[in-house]
Amino acid sequence: MVKIEKDYQTKVLYVEDDPDIRENIEKLLKRRYEKVEVCVDGLEGLERFKEFQPNIIITDVLMPRMSGLSMSEEIRKIDNEVPIIVTTA
């Protein structure tokens, strides 16, 4: 078995409204990254982005209050360089 070194520098913002998916992916991310913030919708994700300033964002597409795509568009107005990975079921 290969041991994966934990990354203590990279900050990950994960945005997902489905509680089961959110819990599973959060566990997976926290095995690799020390700094993981989790939000339940795009509006919360956008606000957390401004404070947390992540190095990478992973977001679902369809969510209540603000979609992942709308959140991504707003983030691009602030930071055009941060990588954004968009997921969907």
Beta strands, then each sheet from edge to edge (+ up, - down):
strand 1: 7-15
strand 2: 33-39
strand 3: 56-60
strand 4: 84-87
sheet 1: 2+ 1+ 3+ 4+
end
